Amino acid sequence: MDKDSILNNLKDNISASNFRKERARKNKIKNILQSSFAVVICMFSITGIVFARDISSKIYENFWATGNGIGHAMEEGYIEKPEMEPEISNTVMENKETGERVEDLETSVKVDELVMDDFNLSMTFNVNLSDKALEVIQGEAEDVWEMNFTDIVITDENGYIVFVGTEKTMEYIDDEKFINTGVNTFLEERKDHTLKVVYNIYTGSDHFPNSKELNVKFGKINISKDETVNTMFGDGEITLTGNWYFKVNVPEKMYNRTAIQYVQKSSTNSNYKVTNATLYETGMEVEVELKNVIPNLPKEPPTTPEIEFLKTLPEDSEFKTLESDISSYLYNKLWMTEEYQNYRKAYDEAYDVEVYLLNSNNEKFEFTMGPRENGSKDISEDKKSLTYSAMYDLTKYDATDEVTVVVNKNGKEEIIKIEKKN
């Protein structure tokens, strides 16, 4: 097909496609509106389950926020209750909804619980509000649904920037000692004058340092009585402005933590090999290389003459201004073909692998489910081998000298035995 024919076909097909797309969009909007009520009901049902239960002051019982591995470590005593006096600040409190503003309020903050390992930092902040503050809130502590410190900065004694709130992140992101982190927060307790908010902070590709001290500083506390408001980004009808700065001592069992290496002992398949197995306080990271397990995998994805032609167009082409729409049309058309479906199926089967761990007591440990990104699968350049890596809920408290790695590939299980190094 020559270039002129391709251009003409593109114009005709895209015009017709846009008409069909617009009609489908209107029908989709109608369907979304009809189903949105069910979605809202599900959201409220989930929220009800979380808050209706008897929430303990121990973070590990909220396993959904950190993962079962760190939860079990906390059960075994890997948690600290710092002995510290509350940090009191004179604050200004403002209710954006009513316009009420009150000065010279005493608001105290301290840390009730602390957990720190290579990948997780959980802190329970205890915030005590005065009678005047509750008057501005126009309710009791039980009426508060969200609370966050948007400008919080946590550093250690060596200058590592352990965590930064959303309001301050851009100020530190280029610093060499800035640690890439994520966070989920929730109110654990609302009672009398006390609000307890849990910060579950987790790393991306970085490891937390072996810090002995954590310096916590912030100047804003955002509060909302609306369960739909996320105060993490500065929203919320009530703001307390003050100056809180305090130090939290990290216990020796946390800053003196060490990782334990395991090495392969045997494998029922000579093509299956554990290339890394590292045991931490709250989990075990395992990497497995599977050789010669991907036969006849296509090396290049299917394409069409139209797609290849689009790639060759000069920057000043009339189609460049519409490139995203044209590409969407062409790729959607390609993805519906049998050839592309077979290509996707081949790759899905290539990536399909399941791994779990067993200790010597025959206890099973699964892939860690938590907020931190977990699990990777990489296919080698020659399209023959697969490398799988993930963190598991096997902790130092469950670990035995020998651990079994069970690999299920294409419906067949293979057994790899690993043991403590040295």
Number of C-alpha atoms within 10 A of each C-alpha: 7 8 11 9 9 14 14 10 13 17 13 10 13 17 12 11 13 13 11 11 14 11 11 12 12 11 11 12 11 11 11 12 10 11 11 11 11 10 12 10 11 12 11 11 11 10 12 11 9 12 12 8 8 7 14 11 15 15 25 22 16 17 15 12 24 24 21 26 29 31 23 23 22 19 14 10 8 20 23 19 14 15 12 13 11 17 17 19 18 16 23 18 25 20 20 12 9 12 10 13 15 15 14 12 20 18 23 19 21 25 25 19 19 23 22 27 25 21 21 21 20 24 23 24 20 20 21 21 19 13 14 15 26 15 12 17 23 13 12 17 19 14 16 19 19 23 28 27 25 22 19 21 23 19 21 21 12 13 13 18 23 25 25 28 20 15 15 15 16 11 9 15 14 9 11 9 14 18 23 17 20 17 20 15 19 17 19 19 19 17 13 13 15 18 22 22 22 26 21 20 22 29 21 14 11 13 16 21 17 18 22 16 16 21 17 20 18 20 17 21 23 22 25 22 19 14 12 10 17 17 24 22 15 21 17 23 19 24 25 23 19 19 15 21 17 18 18 17 17 21 19 11 14 20 18 12 13 14 12 13 17 23 19 20 15 16 18 12 13 10 12 22 22 23 15 16 25 16 21 25 26 27 29 26 20 22 18 21 19 21 18 13 16 19 11 9 14 13 10 7 9 15 14 11 11 18 14 10 13 18 11 8 12 10 9 8 11 10 17 15 11 10 14 11 13 20 15 12 17 19 14 11 12 17 15 10 11 10 14 16 13 13 17 16 12 17 14 11 13 21 20 14 18 15 20 18 23 20 17 13 10 10 11 14 21 17 22 23 18 16 17 22 15 15 15 12 17 13 18 12 9 10 18 16 19 22 19 20 20 20 25 25 26 32 21 18 16 19 19 16 11 17 24 22 23 18 20 15 17 13 9 8 14 14 16 21 20 22 17 18 11 6
